[in-house]
C-alpha cells in the first residue's frame, strides 16, 4: 500500500469480522506473523513498518520517540489506506507499545487490544538483552538470519538497536497514556521473556482505563 510517498509491505488473511491489524516487534515484519492470523480466522492485516520487511527504507537514526510517532501519525494512515474505520490491534513487543499509544491517541479507530509483551517503560533486562543482540548481529549469525526477511537489514536492526541502547532512551516511559486506553485489553507476558518481565503487565493492568485481562505464559 501507499501511505503518502511511502510504500509499505502488507499481508492480508481474509476472514470474518471484526478486523485485526497486526503490529510487529522491534525486529519483525509482516511475514514473521507466519500463519498465525489465518488460524484466528478473522479478517486480518499486517504491515511492515518503514525500514522493515519489504517496506521502503527510513533514515537513521530513528528518533527516540519512534513508537509515539508511529502511533500518532502512521497507524491511522495505514488504517485509512486499508479502508478500515476500526480494528482490533494485535501488537507484539514494540508493536504492543505502538498499539497502546494508538488506542490512547485515536480511540475511535481501535476496537480492542491484544498485547504480547508490550513495553510501558525500560527495564534493565531489556537493555541487557538488546546489547547481547548487538553482539550477535556484529559477530554472530543474527545479521544473516534477519537478511532473509528484511530488504534493508542494517536499517531494520540499527534503527531498533541503536535507539534502545541510546542512554537517552532509559527514561522512555508511556505509562502516561494508559489512563486514556478505554477499550478492552488482553495482556500476555512470557515468564522467561528475555526482553521484559511481568512488571510490564502488572503496570498495564493497573493503568489501563478499560477492562483488562492479564495472562502469564510459563516457559514461553
Secondary structure, 3 states (H helix, E strand, C coil): CEECCEECCEEEECCEEEEEEEECCCCCCHHHHCCHHHHHCEEEEEECCCCCCCCCCCCCCCCCCHHHHHHHHHHHHHHHHHCCCCEEEEEECHHHHHHHHHHHHCHHHEEEEEEECCCCECCHHHHHHHHHHHHHHHHCCHHHHHCCCCCCHHHHHHHHHHHHHCHHHHHCECHHHHHHCCCEEEEEEECCCCCCCHHHHHHHHHHCCCCEEEEEECCC
